[in-house]
Structures are given as structure tokens and as C-alpha cells.
């Protein structure tokens, strides 16, 4: 178990862009993921579509994400090296760490909003001109976010078709392999909807 450095001067509001702040966010998310895994049988029935998900499989995914988040926190502190962990991270590096920390605190997943963004960019509406220009330039927020997520090397992209219906693609922190997803689809199984009910706000931000 990781031991957090004791920084008396640490203030999460003032130092939110530091190695230490991101490490602690990852660990906080990991703790919640581990709690959900331990109480999967109790939690799943309260979630939309939870009755179609295998509690053991769901718990395993949570634990995998939790371990990935903890490992990432260890890596952040090691990366800080001889520098003060309260030193602000370089913007590009911070953007990557933010994605891992966000996923850890959003059930281990991040929704891929590129599909809706591309459809909007292809619209003939004059109101979508800015979206179209951003998409064609590779500068749409959903494209930038995807690049940041993939740059971490800590996610697996999952795009499923279940019962002939395409599901909302997402990134799974720590790995929920495409092979496993395809196997569930071939078996006619169902997966738990990644919005997880209360995560609707995060999903809406993608579009």
C-alpha cells in the first residue's frame, strides 16, 4: 500500500496541478473502486442495467481499474523524483494525469464522445460550422481528450455491439479487453451501461 508523503503545506485547492494532488486523486478513486468491488452484489441492483451484469465480472473490472489507479499514483510520485511533489506539472503531462484521475473517480471508465462529435461535424447546419472546422483540424475537444487518454497507456478502448445494437464506446482504466467484450457480444450477453446512472453529467460533457 502506498504511503503518501506528509506535506504540511499541502492544500488540494492551491496545489491541484501538482504530482501529489494527482496522485491523491488517483488513490481516492481507487479506494472508491475497491469499495464498489467489495459490495458489488449490493450496488449493482441500484444501477441502471445492473440486473444484467455479472457481479463478479463487474467487481473484477473495478479492482483492475483500482490497481491501475494506484500504480499510476506510485508512478507520479516516482516521476517527481528529486523535485518537490508540490511542483506544478507541465500542462501536457498534467492533461494525461487528469484523465487517469478522472477515470478513477468515475467508476473506472471514460466515455468516448468522438462518434457524436463527428456526426455533428458532418452536419450541413450552419450552426455546426465551428464543430466542423475543429474536427477537420483534429482540434475538437473529443479528439484532444482521446489523444490524452491514449497517451497514458493505461486504458483499453471498448466498442461493443450487443444484440445487433452498437453500444456507447468507452475507455476502461486498466483494461477490459476488446476480445472479452467481443466474447460477451458473441454469447449474446449484456454489459452494464457505462454511464452508471449518476454519471450522466460526465457523459453529456462529451457531446
Backbone torsions as a table, in degrees:
resi	resn	phi	psi	omega
1	UNK	NA	134.5	-176.4
2	UNK	-71.7	135.3	176.7
3	UNK	-98.8	121.9	-177.9
4	UNK	-75.2	138.0	175.6
5	UNK	-60.0	144.4	-179.8
6	UNK	-95.2	100.9	179.5
7	UNK	-112.6	107.0	-178.2
8	UNK	-62.7	-27.7	-177.5
9	UNK	-87.3	0.7	-175.8
10	UNK	-70.0	125.9	177.0
11	UNK	-130.2	113.3	-176.2
12	UNK	-59.1	-25.7	178.5
13	UNK	-78.2	-41.2	-177.9
14	UNK	-79.8	-27.7	-174.4
15	UNK	-116.4	35.2	-175.2
16	UNK	-68.1	-14.0	-178.9
17	UNK	-106.8	22.1	-178.3
18	UNK	-101.9	164.7	176.9
19	UNK	-57.5	-43.2	-177.6
20	UNK	-65.5	-41.4	-179.8
21	UNK	-63.3	-44.0	-179.7
22	UNK	-68.4	-37.7	178.6
23	UNK	-62.5	-43.3	-179.8
24	UNK	-67.4	-35.6	177.1
25	UNK	-64.3	-40.7	178.0
26	UNK	-63.0	-42.5	-179.1
27	UNK	-68.9	-35.4	177.1
28	UNK	-64.7	-42.3	177.8
29	UNK	-64.7	-40.7	179.4
30	UNK	-60.6	-40.5	-180.0
31	UNK	-62.2	-41.8	179.3
32	UNK	-68.3	-40.0	178.3
33	UNK	-62.3	-40.2	178.8
34	UNK	-66.6	-36.7	176.8
35	UNK	-63.4	-45.2	179.8
36	UNK	-62.5	-40.0	179.3
37	UNK	-62.9	-41.1	-178.5
38	UNK	-70.4	-21.3	-177.2
39	UNK	-121.8	31.4	-176.4
40	UNK	-56.3	-43.9	-177.3
41	UNK	-63.2	-29.3	179.4
42	UNK	-85.4	-36.3	-174.2
43	UNK	-79.2	-42.5	-174.7
44	UNK	-54.3	-43.5	-179.5
45	UNK	-61.1	-18.6	-179.5
46	UNK	-90.3	-5.1	-177.9
47	UNK	-102.2	147.9	177.8
48	UNK	-61.9	125.4	-178.9
49	UNK	77.9	3.9	-177.9
50	UNK	-63.4	-24.8	-179.9
51	UNK	-70.9	-12.5	-178.9
52	UNK	-101.6	2.7	-176.2
53	UNK	-108.2	139.4	176.7
54	UNK	-74.9	118.0	-177.6
55	UNK	-55.4	-38.6	-178.5
56	UNK	-67.8	-41.9	178.9
57	UNK	-65.5	-42.9	179.5
58	UNK	-61.4	-44.1	179.8
59	UNK	-63.7	-39.6	180.0
60	UNK	-62.8	-39.7	178.3
61	UNK	-64.9	-39.5	178.8
62	UNK	-64.5	-42.0	-178.9
63	UNK	-67.6	-37.5	177.4
64	UNK	-62.6	-43.5	178.8
65	UNK	-65.8	-39.9	-180.0
66	UNK	-62.3	-44.0	179.9
67	UNK	-65.1	-38.5	178.3
68	UNK	-62.9	-40.1	179.7
69	UNK	-66.8	-41.7	179.0
70	UNK	-66.2	-41.7	178.6
71	UNK	-62.5	-38.2	-179.6
72	UNK	-66.3	-38.6	177.9
73	UNK	-62.2	-42.2	177.3
74	UNK	-61.4	-42.4	179.7
75	UNK	-63.7	-37.6	178.9
76	UNK	-63.1	-43.3	-179.1
77	UNK	-69.0	-35.9	177.9
78	UNK	-68.0	-37.7	179.8
79	UNK	-64.7	-34.6	178.4
80	UNK	-60.1	-31.6	174.5
81	UNK	53.7	-126.0	-177.7
82	UNK	-78.9	-9.3	179.6
83	UNK	-78.1	159.3	175.3
84	UNK	-68.7	125.7	179.3
85	UNK	-58.2	-13.3	179.1
86	UNK	-90.8	5.3	176.6
87	UNK	-72.9	133.9	179.1
88	UNK	-59.0	140.6	178.6
89	UNK	-78.9	152.1	175.3
90	UNK	-62.5	139.0	-173.7
91	UNK	-48.2	-47.0	-179.2
92	UNK	-65.0	-40.4	179.4
93	UNK	-68.5	-39.3	178.8
94	UNK	-62.1	-41.1	-178.7
95	UNK	-60.1	-39.2	178.2
96	UNK	-67.1	-47.2	-178.8
97	UNK	-62.1	-34.7	178.3
98	UNK	-61.2	-38.2	-179.4
99	UNK	-65.6	-41.9	178.7
100	UNK	-65.7	-45.5	-179.9
101	UNK	-63.3	-40.7	179.1
102	UNK	-63.3	-45.4	180.0
103	UNK	-61.4	-41.2	-179.6
104	UNK	-60.7	-30.3	-178.6
105	UNK	-100.0	9.0	177.6
106	UNK	-127.1	42.0	175.5
107	UNK	76.0	8.7	178.1
108	UNK	90.4	7.5	-177.9
109	UNK	-133.7	156.6	172.4
110	UNK	-134.9	130.3	-178.0
111	UNK	-72.6	140.6	176.1
112	UNK	-91.8	107.8	-176.5
113	UNK	-93.9	11.9	-176.3
114	UNK	-68.6	-32.1	-179.9
115	UNK	-59.9	-56.9	177.8
116	UNK	-60.0	-36.0	-179.4
117	UNK	-65.3	-41.0	179.8
118	UNK	-67.6	-40.8	178.3
119	UNK	-62.8	-39.3	178.0
120	UNK	-66.2	-38.7	-179.8
121	UNK	-65.9	-28.7	-179.0
122	UNK	-86.5	-2.2	179.1
123	UNK	-68.5	150.2	178.8
124	UNK	-86.8	-1.8	-177.3
125	UNK	-67.2	136.8	177.9
126	UNK	-66.4	-21.3	-179.4
127	UNK	-73.3	-15.0	-179.4
128	UNK	-102.1	12.2	-176.8
129	UNK	-60.2	-42.4	179.9
130	UNK	-65.3	-38.3	177.6
131	UNK	-63.9	-41.1	-178.2
132	UNK	-63.6	-45.2	179.9
133	UNK	-63.0	-43.3	-179.6
134	UNK	-64.2	-41.7	-178.9
135	UNK	-64.7	-46.7	-178.4
136	UNK	-65.1	-27.5	178.8
137	UNK	-87.4	-4.4	-178.0
138	UNK	73.1	22.6	-176.0
139	UNK	-115.6	14.2	177.7
140	UNK	-68.6	142.0	-179.5
141	UNK	-50.5	-37.2	-179.7
142	UNK	-68.7	-32.5	177.2
143	UNK	-72.5	-40.8	179.1
144	UNK	-64.0	-42.9	179.5
145	UNK	-63.1	-42.1	179.5
146	UNK	-59.8	-42.6	-180.0
147	UNK	-64.1	-39.8	179.5
148	UNK	-65.6	-42.7	-179.9
149	UNK	-63.5	-48.5	-177.1
150	UNK	-66.6	-29.5	-179.6
151	UNK	-67.6	-22.5	-179.8
152	UNK	-71.6	-28.5	-176.6
153	UNK	70.3	16.9	-176.0
154	UNK	-112.3	6.3	-176.1
155	UNK	-124.7	155.1	170.5
156	UNK	-118.4	131.9	179.1
157	UNK	-83.2	131.9	-178.6
158	UNK	-122.2	119.4	176.7
159	UNK	-129.6	111.9	-173.5
160	UNK	-114.7	151.1	168.9
161	UNK	-123.0	116.3	-177.0
162	UNK	-119.2	127.5	-178.8
163	UNK	53.0	35.6	177.9
164	UNK	81.9	3.1	-178.3
165	UNK	-114.1	126.9	177.4
166	UNK	-69.6	132.5	179.2
167	UNK	-94.9	162.0	177.7
168	UNK	-65.6	119.7	-179.9
169	UNK	-69.2	151.8	-179.1
170	UNK	-154.1	167.5	174.2
171	UNK	-104.5	133.6	178.4
172	UNK	-104.1	121.0	178.1
173	UNK	-67.3	124.7	176.3
174	UNK	89.5	-17.0	175.5
175	UNK	116.4	120.7	169.4
176	UNK	-143.5	85.1	-163.0
177	UNK	-58.9	151.1	177.1
178	UNK	-60.9	-32.7	178.9
179	UNK	-63.6	-42.7	179.1
180	UNK	-65.7	-39.4	179.4
181	UNK	-64.1	-41.9	179.8
182	UNK	-66.1	-37.1	179.3
183	UNK	-62.4	-41.7	178.3
184	UNK	-65.0	-36.8	179.7
185	UNK	-66.8	-42.7	179.8
186	UNK	-63.1	-31.5	-179.9
187	UNK	-83.7	-1.0	179.1
188	UNK	76.4	19.2	-177.6
189	UNK	-81.5	174.7	179.1
190	UNK	-121.8	147.7	174.4
191	UNK	-111.8	159.6	178.5
192	UNK	-72.1	129.1	179.9
193	UNK	-58.8	122.4	-173.0
194	UNK	-63.0	-13.3	177.3
195	UNK	-67.9	-22.0	178.0
196	UNK	47.9	42.8	173.6
197	UNK	69.3	-84.4	-172.9
198	UNK	-74.4	0.6	-178.6
199	UNK	-95.6	19.4	-178.8
200	UNK	-60.6	-35.5	-178.5
201	UNK	-62.5	-41.0	-179.3
202	UNK	-64.7	-39.5	-178.0
203	UNK	-67.7	-40.3	-178.3
204	UNK	-63.9	-31.2	-179.6
205	UNK	-65.9	-19.6	-177.6
206	UNK	-75.2	-24.9	-169.9
207	UNK	-94.6	NA	NA
